[in-house]
Amino acid sequence: MSSADYRRNLRANFRGCWSGVFGFDEFVYLMTITVRHGLTQAFNAGMKKAGIESFAINPEEKLELQNMIFTETNHIGNVAAWLDQNKKADGTKLATILRRADGWVARWGEANALGYQLGLKDEPQEWFLGATEKHCHDCSTYNGRVYRASVWAKHGIRPKSTKLSCFGIHCDCKLDKTDKKLNRGRPPKPTGKG
């Protein structure tokens, strides 16, 4: 499942609940399946990019993914309650609903970055700014910094993370392998909500 597929599935879930095609319980069920499947696929794709096949993912790495999925699925009930108050029949515009759904898409990128980061273990990774016109404080601070993948992971710092001041929304920054010299110390703490 690609990021585009994940977005399409999320939007379908939000649209279905908004329009009354299905209710609160069905929305929670469908979102839980979408999040579990989508983030697992993203994580596995990140690991594969680092040269690790899904059958070789160790228990500690699986636990990192499960923690991310658990955190994300814990928000589903709140969104379902919000959707219950913002239905089509109540006059809420579809664009409002889809903006909220699109906020969830960034987690696909974060799960992908997590898989890649964990797959690289101690390989040096450099932070690269994406094509976003305006970069948040954290992404700008990390730009060009080089730490081992395990150091970035230990501090929970990765592109598209909710820990960043941009909350990972519209973030297209990336961490990638590099031959550059490592920075001393540890990365600055992110200033986002995480």
Sequence and secondary structure as in RCSB ss.txt:
>XXXX:A:sequence
MSSADYRRNLRANFRGCWSGVFGFDEFVYLMTITVRHGLTQAFNAGMKKAGIESFAINPEEKLELQNMIFTETNH
IGNVAAWLDQNKKADGTKLATILRRADGWVARWGEANALGYQLGLKDEPQEWFLGATEKHCHDCSTYNGRVYRAS
VWAKHGIRPKSTKLSCFGIHCDCKLDKTDKKLNRGRPPKPTGKG
>XXXX:A:secstr
  HHHHHHHHHHHHHHHHHTSS HHHHHHHHHHHHHHHHHHHHHHHHHHTT  GGG  HHHHHHHHHHHHHHHTT
HHHHHHHHHHS GGGT  HHHHHHHHHTTTHHHHHHHHHHHHHHHTTSEEEEE  S SS  HHHHHHTT EEEHH
HHHHTT  TT TTSTTTTTT   EEEE  S   SS      S  
